[in-house]
């Protein structure tokens, strides 16, 4: 670290004016980044890590303000800089990339024009050469056919491609400091790897400093020199990346590290104190769900209604989202379905839940071919109550106007027979099963935390004693410490109630913890299948190896 | 673009058929017997029966409907009993008057409401925001006949700035050669500044009255959609990239906020066109609204049918135009 840091934050305190008074989001935070250094700020949601970076950029929203402290960048006190000068610094000296790259781009402006806007703003190009410069910038982030992509709109590009455009936007004017706010959250592991490698390579080649904000300790350790750990608006630990992994000094850091799923750690190892070990898992019984030759085709876009009416056949063959897959799930078994976005894993789970009609193939549940029942009529089928689902987003999958109790009671009211006091008693029993305090049952989703909402979603799914539960990325939206608890809960429930799980996920480390067997999907087909230890420990398919290699590994 | 337009037009055909059937039935179930009304209070039963036969009202409903559709196919909307003029001709002369008034009012409203809404969204809680709230509340709560009369009282009677509020042109001006039948445009095309000013002074007050009414929904939706757009993540990116305020507000936020504004604009236009009867009455404007109301009161069914059909066609055309405009504003809309 050089003597004079590029960015020096001292005693930074940020306050937000809310209806319930002033809230301190960030309190007396100190951090500094030297020239060419890469610093990670790690913390769970609400730790104030993003707010800190917005305060540095002075782009806090209307309710937020810097209450105390100094921010010095290249010897300039940013807090006292007039807005006009601050605006010149943004995108020119300090720039930022964001989580959810597609939303971070203007949806109705071609991406090339958006890059031009930045170049023109900072005098990096004139009217004459702006387009050529924008294409150059797109090329520098390795976007294939940049001249063509110049005209593309964000909705026409993949998530990884959008993130490249956001990086292009941020690096267009060759700033000295790049702030990356959860740049790869929501992207596939292989995309995450290529995005992170691109950022590292470009910033290193240009001698830039990087501030990486992330919830993922592994990512921080793999790509950064130093790590700052934040909890509830305060910095609790600052250390070099290798030191923090070898010897975390603060209790919170240790807890965070413990909760992070990693090779060699079991479910119980994620929890803070040694809980009683699980009883041995029962040997899986007879096949419960047998899928054979399952196919789902979608017509290609194009072919207008008029064209179809006139009898013109679509020119291309339909798109096969799921291409003839087959597998089985035994009673009491938990099977992981992994793959990257677009591989067909969600389509498969939707067909098993009978929300989508398969194009071809058989879905046999306990001997009955439920694939033959049209999706519209499945709700009234006897099998419906035996298959349930837990959704990815614990917030969006709950009706915001229903209390927790009503959400849990909902499947019983529709498919069950319990009413009145018996129903209320069952709801309380379910709440205690999933560890939701009974006092919270009257609350509405917005009054519950992420982990509590996840528990409501699970209680709702098990309300009818299902035999098969489809878990669609149930912990993807949760902080690691909450994820650790929810994963343990899911495993406990499985053992207690003898359910089978189909666990859909993109996170191989989580699948390793919870599943007996794993299916790896790519482009609608299963490329590898087998016991989880074997597939993840000694993968046979090249694609599985690629997925495993893409998981960020902390320095040993 | 053309393909999209054609397929949208195709979907409009069933609604047009529906409109034809419903307007026909509605005018037949209206209370009051047309034949009795036009025969006059002292007519004998035979005279009434004769008029009824003349009008074809003694036939069964399906036969009457068949005749109506056959006439329609020839472009014949029937003849008004009240004025003795063909309905098509009357609508053709009166529609431009209404359209000119409505469009002027809408243009004024949009010119005032959009900047007002944007400013209110940018400076939430400031005096502009309060002004926006007061104006929109006044706009929706004061009925147009009241604001219209107030405007006449103040600007014509007290101040004498406006000409007498009667019609589209005062008696001494000569109408320009008809091209679009919009007096403002036709007089400009003819290079006749004097007539243009005369028409402008006639239209000013009724257009203002309408504008005040149309202002409210436009300003509110502009403010709301601007707030939503300003709160989105790409605005944060734009700010973090150091773009200037003007680019952020106009190029980034406003273009994204425009979709709901355009939708509202279309809705306001379509209901103003038919519903500005009160303004037309107050300013003796020879428009289509007052024509339809007079016909309705007189149980004169041909003009009523013609009016409803015209409105339906206009409404469909308007929706088509808005759909196509969507495609220009938002590239994602083209996909659908």
Interface residues (C-beta under 8 A of the other chain):
Chain A: X57 X59 X61 X62 X87 X88 X89 X90 X91 X92 X95 X96 X98 X100 X103 X104 X105 X106 X107 X108 X109 X117 X118 X121 X122 X153 X155 X166 X169 X170 X301 X304 X305 X306
Chain B: X3 X6 X7 X10 X124 X231 X232 X233 X234 X236 X237 X238 X239 X240 X241 X242 X243 X244 X247 X251 X252 X255 X256 X329 X330 X331 X332 X335
